[in-house]
Amino acid sequence: MPLDHFVPQVHLRHFYAPGDQRMVGIQKATLQAFPCNSQSQCRVMDGSTNEFLSEPRAIEELLKDVEPRYGSAIANLGAGSIGAFEIFAVSGFVAMVFLLSPTGRRLGSAPMDAIGNVTARMLDAHGKFGPPPPGLEGTSLTDLLDSGQVEISTDDRYPQAIGVTAFHDLINSLGNCNWEILANRHADSPFFTSDFPIALETTADLQLTNKVVPLSPNLAVRIWPTLGGHDVPQDFSFPRARWRFRSLSRSEVRHINSLIVQAADTAVYCQQRLAWTDGFIERHRHHRVDAIVQKFPTGNGVLLMSAHRIVSYQHPPVAGSRSG
């Protein structure tokens, strides 16, 4: 059983300390810091194996479209060059993290859990489950769900399998958005990365959330979604993509770093531990990305709407000192 990386090593290596083959990891739950390399982090047993697919290791073939392009794409963006090659590589990286990371798999399960719960209650209301089993006389499935004795949950590899089949559609959707390539010229305030390096920004439209992705300590990209973006025909020349390059102020860098820390699952990574690092992570660590599912009753059912948001969260205690 292989240990598969859910954040590519080629991404993490961009955050090595200058002249070193290591970076610093910091656990969100404990603030414990540890030196580490890309090989030891962000990996889970059989993370790229999915038995719901006809070819369980099909994910590995998809990654071959993305990972070999990533390093060159980041170098080109840093030099001020962007085109279809760079857009495909970064969009593929974002899609990959959503598919493979524990956070991404959890986000994919939440809407399906809600669908299962609502469906079960509707079927129960129409008497589709028959009488309760012995020992539960007088108790309906709805009562059991309300009391917490029964829980409907989704195997997170099932929505992952659906995502695998739509992998290139997601790349196409992300690539045909509006992009900002963000230069961080404040050497004493480099960008972090994490085990879920996709920070989220809310917008005036509750249906849309910006994705801010750190690419290196001095480079990030902000992807602005557009309504109807999922309906764009697949075309990897990305005809609807629009972009601009921008240098960030110090306060803008702080804002992005706060979102990166908040979005991280269990660990934040940086080039080196600076005087302000621990205090900054301490202030922003009690958050995570979650799927917010809203239910709206309709005339003959329930409308479910799901959105990804950064929410307050208390991390459980961590055994041991290492993440990944």
Order of alpha helices (4+ residues) and beta strands (2+ residues): beta-alpha-beta-beta-beta-alpha-alpha-alpha-alpha-alpha-alpha-beta-beta-beta-beta-beta-beta-alpha-beta-alpha-beta-beta
